[in-house]
Amino acid sequence: MNRIKSIFVMAFFTLLMVVMIQAVSHLATGLSLGWLGALLASTPMLLVLGLVMLGRKLPVDQSRLTVVALAMASGGLLAAFDWFFRAGSPVAAGTAGLCLATYAIYQSWYSRLDRSATRIEKGQPLPEFSALNLDEKPVYSRDLLGKPALLMFYRGNWCPFCVVQVKELAAAYRKLGDRARIVLISPQPARKTRELAARFDVPFDFWLDPGNQVATVLGINQDQGLPAGMQALGYDSDTVLPTCIVLAADGTVLDVDETQNYRDRPEPDFLARVLEQHGL
C-alpha cells in the first residue's frame, strides 16, 4: 500500500503542475472561463507546497485546508459551467475535474498515517534502541537518562514540512534553556543529516537511523514511504512516521505526538508545555 502511495503523491503533484502550465498557456492566448477554472483547480495546493518549501509556517492540517478546497472546487465548477453552458473546452473541464478527484484522494487517503504498529506508550519506558551520531559512532537510548529529552523523528530533508518543523524547534530552543536534551532522528543518509545540522546554530543532537532500525523497534517505520523517484536524490525508499516523544529523566514517556496526518505537526512549544505540566 505504501508503494502505491509513493507513486500516487508524485503523480498528483505532477498532474497539478501540468494542468497549471497548460491553463496558463491557453490563457496567454485569450480569456477562457474553462481554463481559468482549470488554473484555479490546480494552483492552490501547489502554492501551499511552494510556501512550505520556502520555510513558511502554514496552517495546513486536515481541518484547515478549507480555503484550498473551496478554491479548487470553484475552479472545477467554473470549468464545468463553461463546458455545459458556453460550449467551452471539455479538456479544461476534464482536467479540472481530475484535479479535484485526485485532491480528494490525497486528502482522505494519502495524507492519513497508519499508527497501528506503534510501541510507544505514555507512562511506560521507551523500548531500548541504538543509533549513530553524526560521526557515525554508536549511541544508545540509555544515553538519554538523567535529563528530560525530546526525540523528534523526521522523514528527511526532502520533506518541507519536516524542515519547517526543525526550523521552528530551533527558534524555540533558546526559550527552553538547558531544561531538556533535544535529539533529532532520521533514516536519511548521513550527509543529508549533516547538511541539515549545519543550517541551525543550536546544540541539538542529530542521530542517524540507517536501515530504519530505530523506527522499526518503536513501530513508527514507514516502508516504501518515500515519494517515487526521490531515490535519485540519494534517499532510501523506507522512511519514518513523523513523531515527537518527550521523555522523563528516567526514560519514561511523558507525552507523545503521533500525528495522523503527515502535514499536521506539534507546535514548537510542545516540549515546554509537557515539561511544565509535569513540573520540570
C-alpha positions as CSV (number, residue, x, y, z in Angstrom):
1,M,0.0,0.0,0.0
2,N,2.8,2.4,0.9
3,R,4.4,1.8,-2.5
4,I,1.1,2.8,-4.2
5,K,1.0,5.9,-2.1
6,S,4.6,6.8,-3.0
7,I,3.6,6.7,-6.7
8,F,0.3,8.5,-6.2
9,V,1.8,11.5,-4.5
10,M,4.3,12.2,-7.2
11,A,1.6,11.6,-9.9
12,F,-0.7,14.0,-8.0
13,F,1.7,16.9,-7.9
14,T,2.9,16.3,-11.4
15,L,-0.7,16.4,-12.6
16,L,-1.3,19.7,-10.8
17,M,1.8,21.2,-12.4
18,V,1.0,20.0,-15.9
19,V,-2.6,21.3,-15.7
20,M,-1.4,24.7,-14.3
21,I,1.1,25.1,-17.2
22,Q,-1.5,24.1,-19.7
23,A,-4.0,26.5,-18.3
24,V,-1.5,29.4,-18.3
25,S,-0.6,28.6,-21.9
26,H,-4.2,28.7,-23.0
27,L,-5.0,31.9,-21.0
28,A,-2.0,33.6,-22.6
29,T,-3.8,33.5,-25.9
30,G,-7.1,34.8,-24.6
31,L,-9.5,34.7,-21.7
32,S,-11.3,31.3,-21.3
33,L,-13.5,30.6,-18.3
34,G,-12.8,26.9,-18.7
35,W,-9.1,27.3,-18.5
36,L,-9.4,29.9,-15.8
37,G,-11.3,27.2,-13.8
38,A,-8.6,24.7,-14.5
39,L,-6.0,27.1,-13.2
40,L,-8.0,27.6,-10.0
41,A,-8.4,23.8,-9.7
42,S,-4.7,23.1,-10.0
43,T,-2.8,26.0,-8.4
44,P,-3.8,26.4,-4.7
45,M,-2.2,23.1,-3.5
46,L,1.0,23.9,-5.4
47,L,1.1,27.4,-3.8
48,V,0.8,25.8,-0.3
49,L,3.6,23.3,-1.1
50,G,5.8,26.1,-2.5
51,L,5.3,28.3,0.5
52,V,6.2,25.5,2.9
53,M,9.3,24.7,0.8
54,L,10.3,28.3,1.3
55,G,10.2,27.8,5.0
56,R,6.8,29.4,5.7
57,K,4.7,28.0,8.6
58,L,1.2,27.4,7.3
59,P,-1.9,26.0,9.0
60,V,-2.1,23.1,6.6
61,D,-3.6,20.3,8.7
62,Q,-6.7,18.4,7.5
63,S,-9.2,20.7,9.2
64,R,-7.7,24.0,7.9
65,L,-7.4,23.4,4.2
66,T,-10.9,24.8,3.6
67,V,-9.7,27.7,1.5
68,V,-7.7,25.5,-0.7
69,A,-10.6,23.1,-1.2
70,L,-13.1,25.9,-1.9
71,A,-10.7,27.5,-4.4
72,M,-10.2,24.2,-6.3
73,A,-13.9,23.4,-6.2
74,S,-14.7,26.8,-7.6
75,G,-12.3,26.2,-10.4
76,G,-13.9,22.9,-11.2
77,L,-17.4,24.4,-11.2
78,L,-16.3,27.2,-13.4
79,A,-14.8,24.9,-15.9
80,A,-17.9,22.6,-15.9
81,F,-20.2,25.7,-16.3
82,D,-18.1,26.9,-19.3
83,W,-18.3,23.4,-20.9
84,F,-22.0,22.8,-20.3
85,F,-23.5,26.2,-20.9
86,R,-21.0,28.1,-23.1
87,A,-19.7,25.2,-25.3
88,G,-16.3,25.7,-23.7
89,S,-13.4,23.3,-23.7
90,P,-14.1,19.7,-22.5
91,V,-10.4,19.3,-21.9
92,A,-10.4,22.2,-19.4
93,A,-13.4,20.8,-17.6
94,G,-11.9,17.3,-17.6
95,T,-8.5,18.3,-16.3
96,A,-10.1,20.5,-13.6
97,G,-12.3,17.6,-12.6
98,L,-9.3,15.3,-12.5
99,C,-7.5,17.7,-10.2
100,L,-10.5,17.7,-7.8
101,A,-10.8,13.9,-7.8
102,T,-7.1,13.4,-7.1
103,Y,-7.1,16.1,-4.4
104,A,-10.0,14.3,-2.6
105,I,-7.9,11.1,-2.7
106,Y,-4.8,12.9,-1.5
107,Q,-6.8,14.4,1.5
108,S,-8.8,11.3,2.5
109,W,-6.3,8.5,1.8
110,Y,-2.7,9.6,1.1
111,S,-2.3,12.1,4.0
112,R,-3.5,9.6,6.6
113,L,-0.8,7.7,8.5
114,D,-1.2,4.2,9.8
115,R,-0.2,4.1,13.5
116,S,-1.4,0.6,14.3
117,A,2.1,-0.8,14.8
118,T,3.3,1.8,17.4
119,R,5.1,0.5,20.5
120,I,5.2,3.9,22.3
121,E,3.1,4.2,25.4
122,K,2.7,7.2,27.7
123,G,3.7,6.4,31.2
124,Q,5.9,3.4,30.1
125,P,9.7,3.2,29.4
126,L,10.6,3.7,25.8
127,P,11.9,0.5,24.2
128,E,15.7,0.5,24.1
129,F,17.4,1.1,20.8
130,S,20.8,2.1,19.3
131,A,21.5,4.6,16.6
132,L,24.6,6.5,15.2
133,N,25.7,10.1,15.9
134,L,27.0,12.5,13.2
135,D,30.4,10.9,13.5
136,E,28.7,7.6,12.8
137,K,29.6,6.2,16.2
138,P,27.0,4.2,18.2
139,V,24.7,6.0,20.6
140,Y,22.1,4.4,22.8
141,S,18.7,5.3,24.2
142,R,20.1,4.8,27.7
143,D,22.5,7.7,27.0
144,L,19.5,10.0,27.4
145,L,18.9,9.0,31.0
146,G,19.4,11.7,33.7
147,K,17.7,14.6,31.9
148,P,14.4,15.1,30.2
149,A,14.6,14.7,26.4
150,L,12.7,15.4,23.3
151,L,13.1,12.8,20.5
152,M,11.9,14.1,17.1
153,F,11.7,11.6,14.3
154,Y,11.6,13.4,11.0
155,R,11.4,12.0,7.4
156,G,14.3,13.9,5.9
157,N,15.5,17.0,4.1
158,W,13.2,16.0,1.2
159,C,10.1,16.7,3.3
160,P,9.4,20.5,3.5
161,F,7.1,20.0,6.5
162,C,9.9,18.3,8.4
163,V,12.4,21.1,7.6
164,V,10.0,23.7,8.8
165,Q,9.4,21.8,12.0
166,V,13.1,21.6,12.7
167,K,13.4,25.4,11.9
168,E,10.6,26.2,14.4
169,L,12.1,24.0,17.1
170,A,15.5,25.7,16.6
171,A,13.8,29.1,17.0
172,A,12.0,28.0,20.2
173,Y,15.1,26.3,21.7
174,R,16.6,29.4,23.2
175,K,13.4,29.8,25.4
176,L,14.0,26.3,26.8
177,G,17.4,27.0,28.1
178,D,19.1,23.8,29.5
179,R,15.9,22.1,30.6
180,A,15.9,19.2,28.2
181,R,18.1,17.4,25.6
182,I,16.8,17.5,22.0
183,V,17.5,14.7,19.7
184,L,16.5,14.6,16.0
185,I,16.5,11.2,14.4
186,S,16.1,10.4,10.7
187,P,16.7,7.4,8.4
188,Q,18.1,9.6,5.7
189,P,21.8,9.3,4.6
190,A,24.4,10.8,7.0
191,R,25.4,13.5,4.5
192,K,21.9,14.8,4.3
193,T,21.6,15.0,8.1
194,R,25.0,16.8,8.3
195,E,23.6,19.3,5.7
196,L,20.6,20.0,7.9
197,A,22.6,20.2,11.1
198,A,24.9,22.8,9.5
199,R,21.9,25.1,8.9
200,F,21.0,25.6,12.5
201,D,23.3,27.0,15.2
202,V,21.7,25.2,18.1
203,P,23.1,22.3,20.3
204,F,20.7,19.6,19.0
205,D,21.8,16.0,18.8
206,F,21.3,14.7,15.3
207,W,21.2,10.9,15.2
208,L,21.2,8.6,12.2
209,D,18.9,5.6,11.8
210,P,20.4,3.6,9.0
211,G,18.0,0.9,7.8
212,N,15.2,2.4,9.8
213,Q,16.1,0.2,12.7
214,V,15.1,2.5,15.5
215,A,11.8,3.3,13.8
216,T,11.1,-0.4,13.4
217,V,11.8,-1.0,17.1
218,L,9.4,1.7,18.0
219,G,6.8,0.7,15.4
220,I,6.9,4.0,13.6
221,N,8.6,2.9,10.4
222,Q,7.0,3.6,7.0
223,D,8.3,1.1,4.5
224,Q,8.3,2.4,0.9
225,G,7.2,5.8,2.2
226,L,9.5,7.9,0.1
227,P,7.7,9.6,-2.9
228,A,8.6,7.7,-6.0
229,G,11.6,9.0,-7.9
230,M,13.3,10.7,-5.0
231,Q,15.6,7.8,-4.6
232,A,17.6,9.6,-7.4
233,L,18.4,12.3,-4.8
234,G,20.1,9.8,-2.6
235,Y,17.3,8.9,-0.2
236,D,16.2,5.4,0.9
237,S,12.8,4.2,-0.1
238,D,11.8,3.5,3.6
239,T,11.2,6.4,5.9
240,V,9.6,7.1,9.3
241,L,6.3,8.4,10.5
242,P,6.8,12.0,11.9
243,T,6.8,11.5,15.7
244,C,7.7,13.6,18.8
245,I,8.4,11.9,22.1
246,V,9.1,13.6,25.5
247,L,11.0,11.5,27.9
248,A,11.4,12.0,31.7
249,A,14.9,11.8,33.2
250,D,14.3,8.1,33.9
251,G,13.3,7.3,30.4
252,T,9.6,7.2,30.9
253,V,7.4,8.5,28.1
254,L,5.8,11.7,29.4
255,D,3.9,12.5,26.2
256,V,4.0,11.6,22.5
257,D,2.7,13.3,19.4
258,E,1.9,10.7,16.8
259,T,0.2,12.8,14.1
260,Q,-2.4,11.1,12.0
261,N,-1.8,13.5,9.1
262,Y,1.8,14.0,7.8
263,R,1.2,17.8,7.4
264,D,0.0,18.3,10.9
265,R,2.9,18.7,13.3
266,P,3.0,19.8,17.0
267,E,3.7,23.4,17.8
268,P,7.2,24.3,18.8
269,D,6.2,24.9,22.4
270,F,5.1,21.2,22.7
271,L,8.2,20.3,24.7
272,A,8.0,23.3,27.1
273,R,4.3,22.6,27.7
274,V,4.8,19.0,28.6
275,L,7.7,19.9,30.9
276,E,5.6,22.5,32.7
277,Q,2.7,20.1,33.0
278,H,5.0,17.7,34.9
279,G,6.7,20.3,36.9
280,L,10.0,20.0,35.2
